Every structure is written in structure tokens, then in C-alpha cells.
Amino acid sequence: MYLTEEAIRKTLLAIAHNVKEFTLSFDYLTEAVIAKTTGDPAITRFAESFAEIGAPWTFGFASIQKFSDEAALKIASNIKMGELHSRVLAGRAFGLGYL
């Protein structure tokens, strides 16, 4: 979210070229979240809250699958924030309160 696509690509490719097998877990945003065009007011407020504290998100993937394919990497799991919240944090407030 804070790195450029080029920095992310270089980092993942460096790992892929130097490590035979690895698993990497990271969070990311879609372009729609960055542009505040998801149509979901809660997601827009969540994105805006980071900008308000001086940490605006600057990069989102148009398609994580396309990025993965281009980097010759395999996605083992891709879980959306709302789904993760439902699975792990059910009953807690959605947003910065649980971070």
C-alpha cells in the first residue's frame, strides 16, 4: 500500500530468484480502495482514516492474479479484509480499533 508496484515486483522477483521455495504473506489493496471507488462507505472511511493520520495508501493492485502470473508466482490463498474480519475478528469493531 505504501510501496510502488516496481518496488514490490523487484522484491518478490529477488526472493523468487534466490530462494527455491517460499511462502510469503502480505496485505494489499485494490486500485478501487485507493481511488475510493469501491462503493462501500466503510471501506472508503477506512482508507480516509489512514490519510488523516498522514499515512495515505498510494498503490493498489488492479489484479493480484495478473501480477502473480506476470511474476511467475502462485497464490496459495487470497482472503478479503471483510472475510478475514468475519472469520477472525467477529464481534469486534471494524477499523483501526483492533489493529
Helices and strands as residue ranges (DSSP letters): H 5-18, H 31-35, H 41-52, H 64-70, H 81-88, G 96-98
